[in-house]
Amino acid sequence: MGLYHSTRSRDITCTAKQAIRRGIADDGGLFVSDALGDVTIDIETLADKGYHELAREVLAALLPDYTADEIAACVAEAYTGTFASTEVTPLVPLAKAPGADGAPTFVLELFDGPTSAFKDVALQMLPRLMARTGDAGTTDERIMIVTATSGDTGKAALAGFADAPGCGITVFYPEGKVSRVQNLQMSTQEGANVAVCGVRGNFDDAQSAVKRIFADRELAARLAEHGVMLSSANSINVGRLVPQVVYYFAAYAQLLRAGAIQAGDAVEFCVPTGNFGDILAGYYARRMGLPVSRLVVASDKNNVLFDFLTTGTYDRDRPFYTTTSPSMDILISSNLERLLYYAADGDCELVADLMERLANEGAYAVPDDMLARIREVFGCGWADEDEVAAAIRRCWDDNAYVIDPHTACGYHVLEQLPAAPGTAARVLLSTASPYKFPRAVAGALGLFCPPDDFACMDVLAKATGTTPPAQLAELQEKPVLHTDVVDIDAMSAYVENATSRL
């Protein structure tokens, strides 16, 4: 796989371990490798491989400076006894395929981990990868993970890094813009190395501030004097992105084992996404040989990605909406930068110019030929709040299957968008348990919803015959440990103060 370098300059290079340890390049770019696709995965043998074996193979291809023993240990630690299903990300068929073309549709359940969200798959892995980067820096250097979350990354990162040796973690979330369940997941987190803080603003404000914190050379110098460096658990970190590539291959393997497709058949994936990391992992899988007919971006009312994919113009200067799918309430999709790099055939100067325009002018437009290359692979659609509620209701009526609002965005898009030509099956990535958003789901199903979210879980459970994940139902009994709230411009000082505990 070779060295990694910044999307904005080939002058900033490092190994995979160094890229994971650093999180983001010094120029603000994201780490990429020009060797993506040089190593491919044998599709003919996928059906014979379980999740652990697939994870070892994919990670070895994308992180070449990790030894086979290191990767095997990371996989075993991350996925043994931590997920409810032995498949880790089980595939469930829908009785009635959404959409008029009737292509068989499956749901890839990514929420069987400890925090009931898809980010567990990567964030159970990232701390293990991070712990084995010691040869990438001084052995006594400690790492402070700094992360902004729109809802799910925060808790998944906290669960992975709490009390991890040599690490601390600071999580910022937009105050009042996550669900009560998501809030409690973070505010009740135990761990001596943990800091959780609300910010007065939206996710994009918090994420932009985190990027400025990483770019602050004076802060980095002060922290280095105390043996501390900063890194990220957001999907801007390649160590977050790479583990997500695995479940695309795992979904294909399960389709093969079920007899739903034959080796070589093309599969379409529909992905609810705001920050573009989850669907970018599918692009990586496609570059590594997975037969993907199309990757479909499903957005909520904050449909900046839909507008980009249909017009070629990315414009962040638009109204921000707080929706029932908070993890997608994002106007600056950080991981899109990696796709721009590959779609531009590795033109770092072009990527740097586009990112500078976004920062200074609030928008950029890509060349027509570049947009055409992107649209050869990516489709798109979006759902407003009424359409999300209706999709939850229809999925239940047609399939007796309960989905959360994020997944419902994807379900609606699949109903509206015919399958790409040559598609043998469609897979909808389900990114969170419906019990993380019980009020929205119960309301969509027409159930009487009491004012308390946990009482609402009980109503939903009785009406659908499903069971809330224990780790969510038990939140109401846990004491709140984190109540800090700061303004955006106070985030840097908060991080510096948090590092004093390391």
C-alpha positions in Angstrom: 0.0 0.0 0.0 3.0 2.3 0.4 3.2 5.6 2.2 0.3 7.9 3.0 0.4 11.6 2.2 -1.9 14.6 2.5 -4.7 15.1 0.1 -3.3 18.6 -0.3 0.4 17.9 -0.7 2.7 15.0 -1.5 5.4 16.7 0.6 3.7 15.5 3.8 4.2 11.7 3.8 4.1 9.1 6.5 3.5 5.4 7.2 0.1 4.0 8.0 1.0 3.9 11.7 2.1 7.5 11.6 -1.1 8.6 9.8 -3.2 6.9 12.4 -1.3 8.4 15.2 -1.4 11.9 13.8 -5.0 11.7 12.6 -4.8 14.7 10.2 -2.0 16.2 8.1 -0.2 19.4 9.2 -1.7 21.3 6.3 -5.2 20.3 7.2 -5.5 17.6 4.6 -6.5 14.0 5.0 -4.1 11.1 4.6 -4.5 9.0 1.5 -2.4 6.4 -0.4 -1.8 6.3 -4.1 -1.6 2.5 -3.8 -5.3 2.1 -3.1 -6.5 -0.7 -5.3 -3.0 -2.2 -6.0 -4.0 -5.1 -3.6 -7.4 -6.6 -4.3 -9.6 -9.1 -2.4 -10.4 -12.4 -4.1 -14.2 -12.4 -4.6 -14.3 -16.1 -5.5 -13.3 -17.0 -2.0 -15.4 -14.5 0.0 -18.2 -16.9 0.8 -15.8 -19.1 2.8 -14.5 -16.2 5.0 -16.0 -15.0 8.3 -15.7 -11.4 9.6 -12.4 -11.9 11.4 -10.7 -13.4 8.4 -12.0 -10.6 6.1 -10.9 -8.0 8.6 -7.4 -9.4 8.7 -7.2 -9.4 4.9 -8.6 -6.0 4.3 -6.6 -4.3 7.1 -3.4 -6.0 5.9 -3.9 -4.6 2.4 -4.6 -1.0 3.6 -2.2 -0.8 6.6 1.0 -2.5 5.3 3.3 -1.5 8.0 1.3 -3.4 10.6 2.5 -7.0 11.0 0.2 -9.9 10.5 0.4 -10.7 14.2 -0.5 -7.1 15.1 -3.5 -7.1 12.8 -4.7 -10.4 14.1 -4.4 -9.2 17.7 -6.3 -6.0 16.8 -9.1 -8.0 15.1 -9.5 -10.4 17.9 -9.6 -7.7 20.6 -12.1 -5.6 18.6 -14.6 -8.2 17.5 -14.5 -11.1 20.0 -17.4 -10.8 22.4 -18.1 -7.2 21.7 -20.9 -7.5 19.1 -24.2 -9.3 19.6 -23.9 -11.2 16.3 -21.2 -13.6 15.3 -21.4 -12.0 11.9 -20.6 -8.7 13.6 -22.6 -6.9 10.9 -25.5 -9.3 10.0 -27.4 -9.0 6.8 -31.3 -9.2 7.0 -33.5 -9.7 3.9 -36.6 -7.4 3.5 -39.8 -9.2 2.6 -40.8 -6.4 0.2 -38.1 -4.6 -1.6 -38.6 -0.8 -1.7 -38.9 0.6 -5.1 -40.7 -0.4 -8.3 -38.0 -2.5 -9.9 -38.3 -5.2 -7.1 -34.5 -5.9 -6.8 -34.0 -8.0 -3.7 -33.1 -5.7 -0.9 -31.2 -6.5 2.3 -30.4 -4.4 5.4 -26.9 -4.5 6.8 -27.2 -4.1 10.5 -24.2 -2.1 11.7 -25.6 -1.4 15.2 -24.9 -4.6 17.1 -21.9 -3.2 19.0 -21.6 -1.7 22.5 -23.1 1.7 21.7 -25.8 0.5 19.2 -24.4 2.6 16.2 -22.3 1.8 13.1 -19.3 3.6 14.4 -18.6 0.9 16.9 -17.3 -1.3 14.1 -14.4 1.2 13.5 -14.1 2.6 17.0 -13.6 -0.8 18.6 -10.7 -1.2 16.2 -9.1 2.3 16.3 -7.8 2.2 19.9 -6.2 -1.2 19.2 -4.5 0.2 16.0 -3.5 3.3 17.9 -1.9 1.3 20.8 0.4 -0.4 18.3 1.8 2.9 16.7 4.5 3.2 19.4 7.3 2.9 16.8 5.8 5.9 15.0 6.7 8.2 17.9 8.4 8.3 21.2 7.3 5.4 23.5 6.5 7.7 26.4 4.4 10.1 24.3 0.8 10.2 25.3 -2.1 10.8 22.9 -5.2 13.0 23.5 -8.0 12.1 21.2 -10.1 15.1 20.3 -13.3 14.5 18.5 -16.4 16.4 17.5 -19.6 14.3 17.2 -23.0 14.8 15.6 -24.3 12.1 17.9 -22.8 8.7 17.6 -19.1 9.0 17.1 -18.7 10.5 20.6 -20.1 7.6 22.5 -18.4 5.0 20.3 -15.1 6.7 20.7 -15.6 7.0 24.4 -16.4 3.3 24.7 -13.2 2.5 22.7 -10.8 4.8 24.4 -12.0 5.0 28.0 -9.1 4.1 30.3 -7.0 3.1 27.3 -3.3 3.2 28.4 -1.4 6.2 27.2 -4.5 7.9 25.8 -7.0 10.5 26.9 -10.2 11.5 25.0 -12.1 14.7 24.7 -15.5 14.7 23.0 -17.4 17.8 21.9 -21.1 17.6 20.9 -23.6 20.3 19.8 -25.6 21.1 22.9 -29.3 20.4 22.4 -28.8 18.9 19.0 -28.4 15.2 19.8 -31.1 12.9 21.1 -31.6 12.4 24.8 -30.3 8.9 24.5 -27.2 10.0 22.7 -26.7 12.7 25.3 -26.9 10.3 28.2 -24.6 7.8 26.4 -21.9 10.5 26.5 -22.7 12.3 29.8 -22.7 9.1 31.8 -19.4 7.8 30.4 -17.0 6.6 33.1 -13.2 6.7 32.8 -10.4 8.6 34.4 -9.1 9.8 31.0 -12.5 11.0 29.7 -13.8 14.6 29.1 -17.2 15.3 27.5 -18.4 18.8 26.7 -21.3 20.4 25.0 -20.7 23.4 22.7 -22.9 26.3 21.8 -23.3 25.8 18.1 -23.9 23.0 15.6 -21.7 20.1 14.6 -20.0 21.9 11.7 -19.0 24.7 14.1 -17.5 22.1 16.5 -15.8 20.1 13.7 -14.3 23.2 12.2 -13.0 24.3 15.7 -11.4 20.8 16.2 -9.6 21.1 12.9 -8.3 24.5 14.0 -7.1 23.0 17.2 -5.1 20.4 15.2 -3.6 23.1 13.1 -2.6 25.2 16.1 1.2 25.0 16.1 1.6 26.9 19.4 -0.8 24.6 21.2 1.0 21.6 19.8 4.3 22.9 21.0 3.0 23.5 24.5 1.5 20.0 24.7 4.7 18.5 23.3 6.6 20.0 26.3 4.4 17.7 28.5 4.8 14.7 26.2 1.3 14.9 24.7 0.2 14.9 21.1 -3.3 15.3 19.6 -5.1 12.8 17.3 -8.6 12.2 16.1 -11.2 9.5 16.3 -13.4 11.1 13.6 -13.5 9.5 10.2 -10.8 12.0 9.1 -8.5 9.5 10.7 -7.6 6.7 8.3 -7.7 4.3 11.2 -11.4 5.0 11.5 -12.0 4.7 7.8 -10.2 1.4 7.0 -12.2 -0.9 9.4 -15.4 0.3 7.7 -14.2 -1.1 4.4 -14.5 -4.6 5.9 -18.3 -4.7 6.2 -18.9 -4.1 2.5 -17.0 -7.3 1.8 -18.7 -9.0 4.7 -22.1 -8.0 3.2 -21.1 -9.5 -0.1 -19.9 -12.7 1.5 -23.2 -13.1 3.3 -25.1 -12.6 0.1 -23.0 -15.3 -1.5 -23.6 -17.7 1.4 -27.4 -17.0 1.2 -27.4 -17.8 -2.5 -28.8 -14.3 -3.3 -26.0 -13.6 -5.7 -23.2 -15.4 -7.6 -19.5 -14.4 -7.4 -19.0 -11.4 -9.7 -22.6 -10.1 -9.5 -22.9 -6.4 -8.9 -24.4 -5.1 -5.7 -25.7 -1.6 -5.0 -25.2 -0.1 -1.6 -27.4 2.7 -0.2 -25.7 4.6 2.7 -27.2 7.2 5.0 -24.4 9.7 5.5 -23.5 13.2 6.4 -19.7 13.3 6.8 -19.2 10.9 3.8 -16.9 8.5 5.7 -19.3 5.5 5.7 -19.9 5.6 2.0 -16.3 6.4 1.2 -15.4 3.1 2.7 -17.6 1.5 0.0 -15.6 3.4 -2.6 -12.4 1.9 -1.1 -14.0 -1.5 -1.3 -14.9 -1.0 -4.9 -11.3 0.1 -5.7 -10.2 -3.2 -4.0 -12.2 -5.3 -6.3 -15.7 -5.5 -4.8 -18.4 -5.7 -7.6 -20.3 -2.5 -6.8 -22.8 -1.2 -9.4 -23.4 2.0 -7.5 -23.0 3.7 -4.2 -26.1 5.8 -3.3 -25.7 8.7 -0.9 -28.9 9.1 1.2 -29.2 12.6 2.9 -31.7 14.1 5.3 -33.0 17.7 4.9 -29.4 18.9 5.2 -28.9 17.8 1.6 -25.6 19.5 0.8 -24.2 16.2 -0.7 -27.3 15.7 -2.9 -26.8 19.2 -4.3 -23.1 18.6 -4.9 -23.6 15.3 -6.7 -26.3 16.8 -8.9 -24.7 20.1 -9.7 -21.0 19.8 -9.0 -21.1 22.8 -6.6 -20.5 22.3 -2.9 -22.1 25.2 -1.0 -22.0 25.2 2.8 -23.7 28.6 3.0 -27.3 27.3 3.5 -29.8 26.9 6.2 -28.9 24.3 8.9 -31.8 22.0 10.0 -32.0 20.1 13.2 -33.7 16.8 12.2 -34.6 13.4 13.7 -31.4 12.1 12.1 -28.9 14.2 14.0 -25.8 12.2 12.9 -26.5 13.4 9.4 -27.1 17.1 10.3 -23.8 18.2 8.7 -23.0 20.9 6.1 -19.3 20.3 5.8 -18.7 16.7 4.8 -15.0 16.2 5.7 -14.4 12.9 4.1 -15.5 14.1 0.7 -12.0 15.6 0.4 -10.6 12.1 -0.1 -13.0 11.3 -2.9 -12.1 14.6 -4.6 -8.4 13.6 -4.5 -9.1 10.3 -6.2 -11.6 11.8 -8.7 -9.0 14.4 -9.6 -6.4 11.7 -10.4 -4.3 12.8 -7.4 -4.2 16.5 -8.2 -3.2 17.8 -4.8 -3.1 21.4 -5.9 -6.7 21.2 -7.2 -7.8 19.7 -3.9 -6.0 22.3 -1.8 -7.6 25.1 -4.0 -11.1 23.6 -3.5 -10.6 23.3 0.2 -9.3 26.9 0.4 -12.3 28.1 -1.5 -14.6 26.2 0.9 -12.9 27.8 3.9 -12.8 31.3 2.6 -15.7 31.6 0.3 -18.1 28.9 1.6 -18.4 27.0 -1.7 -16.5 25.4 -4.6 -17.3 23.9 -8.0 -15.5 20.9 -9.4 -14.7 20.6 -13.2 -17.3 18.9 -15.3 -15.1 15.9 -16.2 -14.4 15.4 -12.5 -18.1 15.5 -11.6 -18.8 13.0 -14.4 -16.3 10.5 -12.9 -17.8 10.8 -9.5 -21.3 10.3 -10.9 -20.3 7.1 -12.6 -20.0 5.6 -9.1 -22.3 7.6 -6.9 -26.0 8.2 -7.0 -28.0 10.3 -4.5 -31.3 11.2 -2.9 -32.7 12.8 0.2 -35.7 12.8 2.5 -37.4 15.5 4.4 -38.9 14.9 7.9 -42.3 13.9 6.7 -40.7 11.4 4.2 -38.5 10.0 7.0 -41.5 9.3 9.2 -43.4 7.8 6.3 -40.5 5.5 5.4 -40.3 4.2 9.0 -44.0 3.5 8.8 -43.9 1.8 5.4 -40.9 -0.4 6.3 -42.8 -1.6 9.3 -46.0 -2.2 7.4 -44.3 -4.0 4.5 -41.6 -5.9 6.3 -42.4 -5.9 10.1 -39.0 -4.4 10.4 -38.2 -1.3 12.6 -35.7 1.2 11.3 -34.3 4.4 12.8 -34.6 7.8 11.1 -31.1 7.7 9.5 -31.8 4.3 7.9 -35.3 5.6 6.9 -33.6 8.3 4.8 -31.9 5.4 2.9 -35.2 3.5 2.7 -37.0 6.4 1.1 -34.2 7.0 -1.4 -34.3 3.3 -2.4 -38.1 3.7 -3.0 -37.5 6.7 -5.3 -34.4 5.6 -7.1 -34.4 2.6 -9.5 -31.6 0.1 -9.1 -28.5 0.8 -11.3 -28.3 -1.4 -14.4 -26.9 -4.9 -13.7 -27.6 -4.8 -10.0 -28.3 -8.3 -8.6 -29.1 -7.1 -5.1 -29.4 -3.9 -3.1 -28.0 -3.4 0.4 -29.2 -0.6 2.8 -26.7 0.2 5.5 -28.6 0.6 8.8 -26.5 2.9 10.9 -28.2 2.9 14.3 -30.7 1.1 16.5 -34.2 2.5 16.4 -34.0 2.6 20.2 -31.5 5.5 20.0 -34.4 7.6 18.7 -37.5 6.0 20.3 -39.6 9.2 20.2 -39.2 9.7 16.4 -39.7 6.0 15.6 -42.8 5.6 17.9 -44.3 8.8 16.5 -43.8 7.6 12.9 -45.6 4.3 13.8 -48.5 6.3 15.2 -47.9 5.1 18.8 -48.7 7.2 21.8 -45.4 8.5 23.0 -45.0 9.4 26.7 -42.7 12.4 27.5 -39.9 10.2 28.8 -37.7 8.6 26.2 -37.3 5.4 28.2 -41.0 5.0 28.7 -41.2 5.5 24.9 -38.8 2.6 24.5 -41.2 0.4 26.4 -44.1 1.4 24.2 -42.1 0.7 21.0 -40.9 -2.6 22.3 -44.5 -3.8 23.2 -45.9 -2.6 19.9 -43.3 -4.2 17.7 -42.2 -7.2 19.7 -38.6 -6.1 19.6 -36.2 -5.6 22.5 -34.2 -2.5 23.4 -30.5 -3.0 23.6 -29.6 -3.4 27.3 -26.9 -0.7 27.1 -29.5 1.8 26.1 -32.3 0.8 28.4 -30.0 0.9 31.4 -28.9 4.5 30.7 -31.7 6.0 32.8 -30.2 4.5 35.9 -26.7 5.8 35.4 -25.5 9.1 37.1 -24.6 12.0 34.8 -20.9 12.6 35.2 -20.3 15.3 32.5 -22.1 18.6 32.4 -19.6 21.1 30.9 -20.7 23.4 28.1 -18.5 26.0 26.4 -18.5 28.4 23.5 -16.8 27.5 20.3 -13.8 29.8 21.0 -13.2 28.1 24.3 -12.8 24.7 23.0 -9.0 24.9 22.6 -8.5 25.9 26.2 -10.8 23.1 27.3 -8.7 20.6 25.4 -5.5 21.9 26.9 -6.9 21.7 30.4 -8.1 18.1 29.8 -4.6 17.1 28.8 -3.3 18.1 32.2 -5.0 14.9 33.5 -3.0 12.6 31.3 
